Amino acid sequence: MKWPLTERKRQPATLPAAVLASVFFFFPLTAKPACIGDCDGDGVVTVNEVVTLVRVLLGQTPLGLCAEADVNGDGAIDVAEIVKAVRSLLVGCAARCGNGLVEEDEECDDGGICLGTSQAGRFCRSDSECLTTGDEWKGVCRGGERPYTACNSDSDCPQGRCVACWTFGGDGCAANCTEERQLRLDLEASDSVEPDMGSYIEIIGPPMIVTIPLNGSFNLAVGRERNGRKTFTVPVASAEFAPISISTLACACFRLTEYKTCGGAVFAPDGSLVEQCNEGFAVPPADCPDSRPCVSVFGPGNAGSGVVGCEGLAPANLDVREISPDGPIQTRYIGVGSAGPSLLALGAAVGSHVGRCTEQSCTEADPPATRGAPSVNLFTTGQACARRWFELDEPGSEQICVQGSPIACGRWESGELAGLRFCTTYFLYSQVPGLVRAKSCLQAK
């Protein structure tokens, strides 16, 4: 039974002994749980904190004193959540990456940064430190089918979690609380002989197809394997890309960006794009509401982040669908990848200027009007497909797919990235939906 969080008639100070007794004695003591009930974020649950939860259950204390214990995000505390807190009290808490404490097998722990709420951009040690009554959303989906989607509970994130306090890498401590090392990813550019191999952007808009080769490199700040996974980020400052000559008519520039949005999610719950608030590009930044401040999606200084499944990863293939002419594009991960699959979300912009490429092309001195519009794409080392799912007989409705290529975790550890290939498919939002699609791959030499 749930109790609403409203004003009640004052209760006696003494708590019913039966409530505490039933909670303390009727559950199994198994492996260490997450730190449910750790109201002050110190990594330990105390008797006083359990008492606080019982008072919340009885309506004597507001939930705000220990919102961390509201596991299901329904705005109340129930007996099941108190049971979890008592388990934490009796057997101790499992190490929780992001609480600012180096515990058990962690090598570092810098805490986290709030995403998705009115506190977006602030330092945090737990989700509860990011939540307020003025929140439009309660977090951003981490992992699963719909990563980087604004959410209010785990049910909004199939196979993932709704997280408000996010950990990020790029500063020496990876998102999984292990020490990072910098690996250089040098791209294998595509050529005219095998345009579908190597690194490229291919724009498919009947009746023409345009392939743009990508020649450059960037760093991956990679953590160690922990719980069967590695995490990594892409530092913006590490990226170097050569200018792209488009005959003698123009010069195109591909650059990585520290992608920022209002609140820190990439996608709204309906699949549409959240307003981007990057400055210095052809598209002016959005004026973000107080409920969703402007914040970096992948952490300060990062253009992207990713994960490697050393023991497999699910979901691992990219599925992009235009379901109706008026609705938003639906982007999600599906299927299962064998050992070694990797996922990457990357922010970038493609701009251009008239005339030949010169030594002054594609530098930080480029004016905003020539720097393009920032966007984020989801990549995979599995298969990526895009299709228009209405008017299937119309030109441009056929499915396009591209195949990535994973490498074993041992090669990540040794820094041998040759053959690693991230690929994506997407619709160009700035064009007529469904008529212009694109696919892109980033392949390591």
Backbone torsions as a table, in degrees:
resi	resn	phi	psi	omega
1	MET	NA	134.0	-179.2
2	LYS	-99.5	145.5	178.8
3	TRP	-110.6	127.8	177.2
4	PRO	-67.7	148.9	-178.7
5	LEU	-90.1	75.6	179.1
6	THR	-128.9	173.2	177.8
7	GLU	-67.3	138.6	-179.7
8	ARG	-130.0	165.7	171.8
9	LYS	-63.0	136.4	-175.8
10	ARG	-58.8	130.5	-179.9
11	GLN	-94.5	157.9	174.5
12	PRO	-60.4	152.2	-177.1
13	ALA	-68.0	-28.7	-177.6
14	THR	-75.7	128.3	179.5
15	LEU	-85.2	144.0	178.6
16	PRO	-57.8	123.0	-178.4
17	ALA	-61.7	-30.3	-177.2
18	ALA	-64.4	-33.5	-179.3
19	VAL	-64.1	-51.4	-179.5
20	LEU	-66.4	-39.1	-177.8
21	ALA	-63.1	-45.2	-178.4
22	SER	-65.2	-35.2	-179.5
23	VAL	-70.7	-39.5	-174.4
24	PHE	-73.9	-29.2	-167.9
25	PHE	-111.8	-8.4	-174.0
26	PHE	-118.8	61.2	169.3
27	PHE	-157.7	153.8	-179.6
28	PRO	-79.1	145.5	174.8
29	LEU	-93.5	101.3	-177.8
30	THR	-110.2	-148.3	-179.1
31	ALA	-63.5	160.8	-179.5
32	LYS	-58.9	131.9	-180.0
33	PRO	-89.1	173.2	168.8
34	ALA	-64.3	166.3	-170.8
35	CYS	-85.1	62.9	176.8
36	ILE	-70.2	127.9	-179.4
37	GLY	95.7	2.4	177.9
38	ASP	-81.4	82.6	-171.2
39	CYS	-64.5	-34.1	-176.0
40	ASP	-99.3	2.6	174.6
41	GLY	70.8	23.5	-178.8
42	ASP	-92.9	6.9	178.0
43	GLY	84.2	5.3	-178.3
44	VAL	-136.2	138.3	174.2
45	VAL	-100.5	128.0	-178.5
46	THR	-107.6	166.7	176.9
47	VAL	-59.0	-41.1	-179.3
48	ASN	-61.2	-35.4	179.2
49	GLU	-70.2	-37.1	175.7
50	VAL	-64.7	-41.1	177.5
51	VAL	-60.5	-40.0	177.5
52	THR	-58.7	-41.2	-179.9
53	LEU	-65.8	-39.6	177.7
54	VAL	-64.0	-39.1	177.7
55	ARG	-63.9	-37.3	176.2
56	VAL	-63.9	-43.3	178.1
57	LEU	-57.5	-39.4	-177.5
58	LEU	-85.0	-1.0	178.0
59	GLY	81.5	15.3	-178.5
60	GLN	-92.9	-15.0	-175.7
61	THR	-139.3	140.3	179.0
62	PRO	-70.5	148.8	-179.9
63	LEU	-60.7	-27.8	-177.2
64	GLY	-56.9	-21.3	179.2
65	LEU	-72.6	-17.8	177.8
66	CYS	-157.4	57.7	-179.2
67	ALA	-63.8	-20.3	179.5
68	GLU	-59.1	-27.5	-177.6
69	ALA	-80.5	-9.6	178.5
70	ASP	-79.8	77.2	-170.9
71	VAL	-62.3	-41.3	-176.5
72	ASN	-88.7	1.6	174.1
73	GLY	65.1	28.4	-177.9
74	ASP	-94.4	6.9	178.0
75	GLY	78.6	19.0	-179.7
76	ALA	-150.2	165.9	174.3
77	ILE	-112.5	131.5	176.5
78	ASP	-118.2	175.9	-176.4
79	VAL	-62.1	-38.1	-179.8
80	ALA	-60.2	-37.9	179.4
81	GLU	-72.0	-34.1	175.7
82	ILE	-67.5	-37.8	176.8
83	VAL	-58.4	-43.0	179.0
84	LYS	-64.1	-37.9	178.6
85	ALA	-66.0	-40.9	179.3
86	VAL	-66.3	-37.0	176.3
87	ARG	-60.6	-41.6	176.7
88	SER	-62.5	-37.9	179.1
89	LEU	-63.6	-43.7	-171.5
90	LEU	-84.1	-37.7	-175.9
91	VAL	-109.4	-2.2	180.0
92	GLY	89.6	166.6	-177.1
93	CYS	-99.7	143.2	171.5
94	ALA	-69.3	153.9	177.0
95	ALA	-58.7	133.2	-179.3
96	ARG	-122.2	108.2	-179.3
97	CYS	-63.6	127.2	177.8
98	GLY	110.7	-1.0	179.6
99	ASN	-92.8	5.1	177.8
100	GLY	81.2	3.5	179.8
101	LEU	-115.3	131.1	176.7
102	VAL	-83.1	111.2	-172.8
103	GLU	-126.0	148.2	173.7
104	GLU	45.5	-116.6	-174.3
105	ASP	-89.1	8.1	176.1
106	GLU	-70.1	145.0	176.1
107	GLU	-101.8	-16.5	-179.9
108	CYS	-166.6	163.4	176.3
109	ASP	-162.2	105.2	-176.8
110	ASP	-92.7	5.3	-171.6
111	GLY	78.0	-163.6	-176.5
112	GLY	-137.6	-172.8	178.5
113	ILE	-131.7	134.7	-179.1
114	CYS	-68.3	137.7	173.2
115	LEU	-133.6	145.7	171.7
116	GLY	88.6	-12.6	-176.0
117	THR	-118.8	-178.0	178.9
118	SER	-68.8	-12.2	177.9
119	GLN	-96.5	11.1	-176.3
120	ALA	-51.3	131.2	-179.5
121	GLY	98.9	-11.5	-178.9
122	ARG	-89.5	151.5	176.5
123	PHE	-66.3	144.6	179.5
124	CYS	-148.6	160.7	174.0
125	ARG	-120.3	-7.8	179.0
126	SER	-161.6	162.3	179.0
127	ASP	-58.4	-36.7	-175.4
128	SER	-61.1	-28.5	179.5
129	GLU	-73.3	-10.7	-178.9
130	CYS	-101.6	-9.7	-171.6
131	LEU	-99.2	135.7	175.7
132	THR	-139.4	172.1	179.2
133	THR	-72.1	-15.0	-178.2
134	GLY	-95.6	15.4	-176.6
135	ASP	-78.1	134.5	172.1
136	GLU	-79.6	-38.7	174.8
137	TRP	-127.5	166.6	-178.8
138	LYS	-111.0	8.1	179.1
139	GLY	158.8	-166.9	-179.7
140	VAL	-134.7	138.1	-178.9
141	CYS	-63.2	128.7	175.3
142	ARG	-111.6	118.9	-178.1
143	GLY	74.9	-175.8	177.1
144	GLY	80.0	-163.0	-175.9
145	GLU	-71.8	-31.2	-171.8
146	ARG	-125.2	60.8	-178.7
147	PRO	-64.0	150.8	177.0
148	TYR	65.8	23.9	176.9
149	THR	-101.9	134.4	178.1
150	ALA	-60.0	142.1	-173.7
151	CYS	-147.6	165.9	174.8
152	ASN	-121.0	-15.7	177.3
153	SER	-161.9	169.9	179.9
154	ASP	-60.5	-26.2	-179.7
155	SER	-65.3	-18.8	176.3
156	ASP	-81.4	-6.0	-172.3
157	CYS	-127.0	74.7	-178.9
158	PRO	-52.9	127.2	-178.7
159	GLN	64.0	10.5	177.4
160	GLY	-130.3	-162.9	-179.8
161	ARG	-134.5	146.6	173.2
162	CYS	-87.8	111.7	-172.6
163	VAL	-121.0	133.5	177.3
164	ALA	-100.6	-34.7	179.8
165	CYS	-103.1	101.4	-174.6
166	TRP	-96.2	140.7	170.7
167	THR	-94.8	145.1	-179.8
168	PHE	-133.3	154.5	173.5
169	GLY	-101.1	-165.3	178.1
170	GLY	101.8	-11.5	-179.1
171	ASP	-114.5	16.4	-177.7
172	GLY	104.3	-20.3	178.1
173	CYS	-118.0	116.1	-176.0
174	ALA	-71.1	167.8	-178.7
175	ALA	-64.3	-19.3	176.5
176	ASN	-98.3	19.4	175.8
177	CYS	61.7	42.7	170.5
178	THR	-125.2	161.2	-178.7
179	GLU	-72.4	140.3	-178.2
180	GLU	-93.3	155.1	167.0
181	ARG	-132.0	149.6	-177.8
182	GLN	-92.0	122.7	175.1
183	LEU	-113.8	137.1	179.6
184	ARG	-92.6	126.6	176.9
185	LEU	-106.4	105.1	177.1
186	ASP	-92.5	125.9	-175.0
187	LEU	-81.5	140.6	171.3
188	GLU	-90.9	109.9	-177.1
189	ALA	-72.7	147.4	176.4
190	SER	-74.6	163.5	177.1
191	ASP	-133.9	177.0	-176.1
192	SER	-72.8	-19.5	-179.0
193	VAL	-75.1	-47.7	178.0
194	GLU	-127.3	76.4	-173.8
195	PRO	-63.0	-22.7	-179.4
196	ASP	-84.5	-3.3	177.3
197	MET	-101.0	166.0	178.5
198	GLY	76.6	-151.2	-175.1
199	SER	-113.3	128.9	-173.7
200	TYR	-166.6	168.0	165.3
201	ILE	-121.3	126.7	178.7
202	GLU	-117.8	119.9	-179.7
203	ILE	-99.1	122.7	-174.0
204	ILE	-114.0	103.1	179.7
205	GLY	-139.3	95.0	-175.4
206	PRO	-44.9	134.0	10.9
207	PRO	-98.1	16.1	-174.8
208	MET	-125.2	153.5	176.1
209	ILE	-126.7	128.3	-179.6
210	VAL	-117.7	126.4	179.1
211	THR	-111.4	126.3	179.8
212	ILE	-113.3	112.8	179.1
213	PRO	-72.3	146.1	177.9
214	LEU	-113.9	124.4	-179.3
215	ASN	-126.1	111.0	-178.2
216	GLY	179.9	-164.0	-179.7
217	SER	-160.7	161.6	175.3
218	PHE	-160.7	164.8	-179.8
219	ASN	-90.4	151.3	166.5
220	LEU	-115.8	119.3	175.5
221	ALA	-89.2	102.7	-167.8
222	VAL	-108.5	130.2	175.2
223	GLY	-84.9	174.8	177.3
224	ARG	-80.8	164.1	176.9
225	GLU	-69.0	132.5	176.5
226	ARG	-146.8	128.2	-177.2
227	ASN	55.7	37.0	175.7
228	GLY	81.3	6.8	-177.7
229	ARG	-138.5	152.6	168.5
230	LYS	-113.7	147.2	173.2
231	THR	-119.9	153.0	-179.9
232	PHE	-150.0	160.3	174.5
233	THR	-128.9	166.0	178.3
234	VAL	-118.4	103.2	179.2
235	PRO	-67.2	130.1	-179.2
236	VAL	-58.3	-44.0	-173.9
237	ALA	-65.1	-16.0	-177.2
238	SER	-84.4	-10.7	-171.0
239	ALA	-80.9	136.9	174.1
240	GLU	-137.6	121.2	179.1
241	PHE	-130.0	137.4	179.6
242	ALA	-75.8	146.3	174.1
243	PRO	-59.1	151.8	-176.3
244	ILE	-114.6	113.8	179.9
245	SER	-78.8	128.5	175.0
246	ILE	-108.7	85.9	-172.8
247	SER	55.5	-137.7	175.4
248	THR	-106.6	8.1	-172.1
249	LEU	-87.2	-35.8	-172.9
250	ALA	-155.4	168.2	177.7
251	CYS	-129.1	124.4	-179.8
252	ALA	-102.3	149.2	-179.1
253	CYS	-128.4	126.6	174.9
254	PHE	-106.6	122.2	-179.1
255	ARG	-137.0	144.9	175.1
256	LEU	-80.6	150.4	-176.7
257	THR	-132.8	148.5	170.7
258	GLU	-80.8	86.4	-170.5
259	TYR	-65.4	130.2	-178.9
260	LYS	-126.2	142.8	176.1
261	THR	-136.7	170.5	175.5
262	CYS	-75.7	100.4	-180.0
263	GLY	104.3	-22.3	176.0
264	GLY	99.8	-2.7	174.1
265	ALA	-90.2	153.5	173.9
266	VAL	-88.7	-40.1	-176.1
267	PHE	-116.8	142.2	169.9
268	ALA	-77.4	165.0	-178.7
269	PRO	-54.8	-28.6	-179.7
270	ASP	-85.2	0.8	179.1
271	GLY	98.5	-12.2	178.7
272	SER	-71.6	162.3	-178.9
273	LEU	-78.6	136.7	173.7
274	VAL	-74.6	147.2	-178.1
275	GLU	-56.5	131.0	175.8
276	GLN	-91.0	147.9	-175.3
277	CYS	-129.8	33.3	176.0
278	ASN	-74.3	138.5	176.1
279	GLU	-98.6	153.6	174.6
280	GLY	88.2	21.1	179.0
281	PHE	-125.6	176.5	-175.7
282	ALA	-65.3	-27.9	178.4
283	VAL	-98.2	124.6	-178.6
284	PRO	-65.5	150.7	-179.6
285	PRO	-70.4	148.9	177.2
286	ALA	-71.7	152.9	173.7
287	ASP	-90.0	100.4	-171.5
288	CYS	-75.1	142.4	176.9
289	PRO	-74.4	161.6	179.7
290	ASP	-60.6	-27.8	-179.2
291	SER	-75.1	-11.8	179.9
292	ARG	-146.1	79.5	-179.6
293	PRO	-63.2	157.5	177.4
294	CYS	-69.8	130.6	-176.4
295	VAL	-154.1	153.4	177.6
296	SER	-71.1	131.2	-177.9
297	VAL	-68.9	-37.0	-173.9
298	PHE	-109.0	13.8	-179.7
299	GLY	96.4	156.6	-176.7
300	PRO	-55.9	128.6	175.5
301	GLY	80.3	2.9	-176.3
302	ASN	-108.0	138.9	175.5
303	ALA	-92.6	-15.3	-178.1
304	GLY	-171.5	173.7	176.5
305	SER	-150.9	160.3	-177.7
306	GLY	-158.7	178.6	-178.4
307	VAL	-141.9	146.4	176.2
308	VAL	-117.0	126.8	178.6
309	GLY	-94.5	94.7	-176.3
310	CYS	-66.1	-24.7	-179.8
311	GLU	-117.3	24.8	-176.4
312	GLY	104.8	164.7	-176.8
313	LEU	-153.3	134.2	177.2
314	ALA	-143.2	133.1	-6.4
315	PRO	-77.8	160.5	-171.9
316	ALA	-137.7	-4.5	178.1
317	ASN	-111.4	147.6	-175.8
318	LEU	-95.7	133.1	179.3
319	ASP	-128.5	117.4	-178.9
320	VAL	-119.1	124.2	-175.0
321	ARG	-131.8	137.1	166.5
322	GLU	-102.6	105.2	-171.8
323	ILE	-86.4	-32.0	178.8
324	SER	-145.8	156.7	-178.3
325	PRO	-68.4	-20.0	-176.5
326	ASP	-104.6	-15.1	-175.9
327	GLY	-93.0	167.3	179.8
328	PRO	-72.1	154.9	173.8
329	ILE	-65.4	139.0	179.5
330	GLN	-104.8	119.2	-178.3
331	THR	-119.0	126.5	-178.8
332	ARG	-155.3	163.2	172.7
333	TYR	-98.8	141.2	179.1
334	ILE	-137.8	171.6	172.4
335	GLY	73.5	-175.9	-175.6
336	VAL	-127.9	139.3	176.1
337	GLY	-108.2	145.3	177.0
338	SER	-74.7	-175.0	-176.0
339	ALA	-55.4	132.3	175.9
340	GLY	99.4	-3.8	-178.4
341	PRO	-65.4	149.3	-178.7
342	SER	-133.6	146.8	175.4
343	LEU	-121.6	145.6	-178.9
344	LEU	-142.0	132.8	169.5
345	ALA	-111.8	128.7	-170.7
346	LEU	-137.3	132.3	176.0
347	GLY	-96.0	133.0	-178.5
348	ALA	-155.1	168.2	175.8
349	ALA	-143.1	143.3	176.5
350	VAL	-118.9	118.2	178.6
351	GLY	-122.9	179.6	-179.3
352	SER	-159.8	161.7	171.3
353	HIS	-139.2	157.3	-178.5
354	VAL	-73.8	140.2	177.0
355	GLY	104.4	176.1	-178.0
356	ARG	-68.6	156.8	172.9
357	CYS	-73.3	140.7	177.6
358	THR	-131.0	-179.0	177.7
359	GLU	-66.1	-20.5	179.9
360	GLN	-89.5	-3.6	-178.8
361	SER	-75.9	147.0	172.4
362	CYS	60.7	47.5	176.1
363	THR	-119.5	175.9	178.6
364	GLU	-67.0	-13.4	179.2
365	ALA	-81.3	-7.9	180.0
366	ASP	-59.1	135.2	177.5
367	PRO	-67.8	152.7	-177.9
368	PRO	-52.6	-37.3	-176.1
369	ALA	-62.4	-21.4	-178.5
370	THR	-103.3	5.8	-174.1
371	ARG	-97.6	0.6	177.0
372	GLY	75.0	-170.1	-179.1
373	ALA	-115.0	129.6	179.7
374	PRO	-65.9	146.0	175.1
375	SER	-152.1	166.2	176.9
376	VAL	-120.5	137.2	173.4
377	ASN	-124.0	144.5	176.1
378	LEU	-94.7	125.7	-179.1
379	PHE	-111.2	160.7	175.3
380	THR	-146.8	154.7	170.3
381	THR	-89.3	1.3	173.6
382	GLY	-93.2	-142.9	-179.8
383	GLN	-98.8	139.0	176.1
384	ALA	-121.1	130.1	-178.4
385	CYS	-134.4	149.5	175.6
386	ALA	-137.4	141.3	-179.6
387	ARG	-155.5	148.2	171.5
388	ARG	-89.7	119.9	-171.0
389	TRP	-101.1	26.1	171.7
390	PHE	-141.8	157.4	-176.6
391	GLU	48.4	56.6	-170.9
392	LEU	-64.0	-17.0	-179.5
393	ASP	-90.0	-5.2	-178.2
394	GLU	-77.1	151.6	175.4
395	PRO	-57.5	136.5	179.5
396	GLY	91.2	0.0	-178.0
397	SER	-88.9	-14.3	-178.1
398	GLU	-65.4	149.9	-178.3
399	GLN	-74.5	137.9	172.0
400	ILE	-113.7	138.8	-178.9
401	CYS	-136.0	156.2	175.0
402	VAL	-146.7	147.0	-173.4
403	GLN	-112.0	127.4	173.8
404	GLY	-87.2	-171.8	-179.5
405	SER	-149.5	119.7	179.0
406	PRO	-85.0	168.5	169.5
407	ILE	-129.4	158.0	-177.8
408	ALA	-67.3	154.2	-178.5
409	CYS	-61.4	-31.5	178.8
410	GLY	-61.5	-32.7	178.2
411	ARG	-74.7	-31.6	171.7
412	TRP	-61.9	-41.5	-177.6
413	GLU	-65.5	-37.7	-178.8
414	SER	-87.1	-8.3	179.0
415	GLY	83.1	14.2	179.5
416	GLU	-91.2	89.7	-173.1
417	LEU	-93.6	-2.6	-176.8
418	ALA	-54.1	131.1	179.7
419	GLY	94.1	-15.9	176.7
420	LEU	-63.1	130.2	-175.7
421	ARG	-139.9	114.7	174.7
422	PHE	-97.4	134.1	179.7
423	CYS	-133.8	156.7	178.8
424	THR	-148.3	159.6	170.1
425	THR	-132.0	150.7	-178.3
426	TYR	-164.8	166.4	172.2
427	PHE	-99.5	146.0	176.4
428	LEU	-85.0	106.9	-174.6
429	TYR	-63.3	-24.3	-176.9
430	SER	-80.1	-8.6	-179.2
431	GLN	-105.5	-175.6	177.4
432	VAL	-66.2	120.6	-176.7
433	PRO	-54.9	135.1	175.3
434	GLY	88.5	-19.6	-177.6
435	LEU	-94.3	-29.3	-179.7
436	VAL	-119.0	115.6	178.3
437	ARG	-121.4	168.3	-179.6
438	ALA	-148.5	156.1	170.6
439	LYS	-136.6	151.9	-175.2
440	SER	-150.3	146.3	176.6
441	CYS	-135.8	148.3	173.9
442	LEU	-123.2	110.1	-174.2
443	GLN	-116.9	130.0	-179.4
444	ALA	-80.1	141.7	176.0
445	LYS	-68.7	NA	NA
